[in-house]
Amino acid sequence: MSALEQSRHLATAIPGPRSCELIARKSAAVARGVGTTMPVYAARAFGGIVEDVDGNRLIDLGSGIAVTTIGNASPKVVERAAEQLHKFTHTCFMVTPYEGYVAVAEALNRLTPGDGDKRTALFNSGSEAVENAVKIARSYTRKQAVVSFDHAYHGRTNLTMALTAKSMPYKHGFGPFAPEIYRAPLSYPFRDAEFGKELATDGELAARRAITVIDKQVGADNLAAVIIEPIQGEGGFIVPAEGFLPTLLEWCHANGVVFIADEVQTGFARTGAMFACEHEGIVPDLIVTAKGIADGMPLSAVTGRAEIMDAPHVSGLGGTYGGNPVACAAALATIETIESDGLVARAAQIETLMKDKLGRLQAEDDRIGDVRGRGAMIAVELVKPGTLEPDPELTKNLLAAAHRAGVIVLSCGTFGNVLRFLPPLAISDELLLEGLDVLELILRDL
Ligand SMILES: *Cc1c(COP(=O)(O)O)cnc(C)c1O
């Protein structure tokens, strides 16, 4: 197959006629609960470009929600996954194990923060891995309660819906939810400013506020685990104030509570570190990964301290497909690509480029309340001019116009007013800046 040309190109209006046909077939065949962001259907994708079925080439600033971090259909991944496909597609690791699974576990034990003895278990989706992290923490502590945070997103299965904060669209009408889940206040610097400058900048103070809630409403004696995204994804790319995560971790360790970092969205070079916890120098007890792990092959993992990971009895963990051999081959190729191509440093470069450009836009436009994030995980929070009041309407219009102009960009945030950028690290500077230029022009127009 010929290489996909790395330029934005509109061959038809968006959506084009082939996409329109597929949109009609989708509404007749697919459950409406499964929504779609983009109005076009994909045909091919590579580097920083997604080509649709009408021959439009779109700039990819979403990476399929932080999944194709190293670039879609990355060459080494394609090669290794194809090799594995020809050998065997599945045996079930719990029946006839294979080396790829063990090699992925070894790689994750090596790459995740912390030098101690570690173990890993593999699953299929981020939600499934989060559920298993909770199982492991409960088994280890012999306690039941779990604390998650305001604005958290941990998935759509029953237990993870309970951990997730936002009702619409993730939980609305889908209860009852799993019991023994409690919520604590996050550190959200942009919005905490309302409650005083100190809370916005002092992560330790924000952590103390959360710890008081946890202490009084749950109690450490009942608490198995605290789970947190080191930078919240769906919740709005919220980077907690410095000191928030270390203070929480310290409290967990002093109180026999397992600290689980959900790095499903932030992992694998995305934030300019292999894992986002490294920015705060913390070593979580358990770390949950998925999304960027295997360039789109379904795979997820829980990695952590051996003594905790080994708490569940033999055969207490598993699943038919967990650690599928093709997905494992893709993961090993993904990790190799991150290391050999210096993609951690590339993510840091992208941060500089984007923050520079978006910072200049913010200086001229008081609808841009905040520019934040790390690495190639950058967001813009849109507000009514000069206030903290969210502007979801502007966000929606901006997204729709960007999509029509051939730029794939996503929103997020509890208030639906955050534009989030998750470009693949394989994107060129030129394409990335062109995507942002398109957004700038649209923003001026609106
Ligand atoms: C996407 C996501 C999940 C859920 O992963 P799925 O593979 O969609 O089940 C969990 N946690 C975080 C932080 C995520 O971004």
The ligand as an SDF file (V2000), in Angstrom:
LIG
                    3D

 15 15  0  0  0  0  0  0  0  0999 V2000
  -10.4090    5.5610   28.4920 C   0  0  0  0  0  0  0  0  0  0  0  0
  -10.1430    5.4890   29.9300 C   0  0  0  0  0  0  0  0  0  0  0  0
  -10.5780    4.3930   30.7020 C   0  0  0  0  0  0  0  0  0  0  0  0
  -11.4190    3.2850   30.1320 C   0  0  0  0  0  0  0  0  0  0  0  0
  -10.7560    2.5720   29.1410 O   0  0  0  0  0  0  0  0  0  0  0  0
  -11.5930    1.6970   28.1080 P   0  0  0  0  0  0  0  0  0  0  0  0
  -10.5440    0.9840   27.3130 O   0  0  0  0  0  0  0  0  0  0  0  0
  -12.4140    2.6340   27.3060 O   0  0  0  0  0  0  0  0  0  0  0  0
  -12.4270    0.7620   28.9220 O   0  0  0  0  0  0  0  0  0  0  0  0
  -10.2370    4.3670   32.0380 C   0  0  0  0  0  0  0  0  0  0  0  0
   -9.5200    5.3550   32.5950 N   0  0  0  0  0  0  0  0  0  0  0  0
   -9.0800    6.4150   31.8870 C   0  0  0  0  0  0  0  0  0  0  0  0
   -8.2720    7.4670   32.5540 C   0  0  0  0  0  0  0  0  0  0  0  0
   -9.3910    6.5260   30.5360 C   0  0  0  0  0  0  0  0  0  0  0  0
   -8.9910    7.5920   29.8380 O   0  0  0  0  0  0  0  0  0  0  0  0
  1  2  1  0
  2  3  1  0
  2 14  2  0
  3  4  1  0
  3 10  2  0
  4  5  1  0
  5  6  1  0
  6  7  2  0
  6  8  1  0
  6  9  1  0
 10 11  1  0
 11 12  2  0
 12 13  1  0
 12 14  1  0
 14 15  1  0
M  END
$$$$
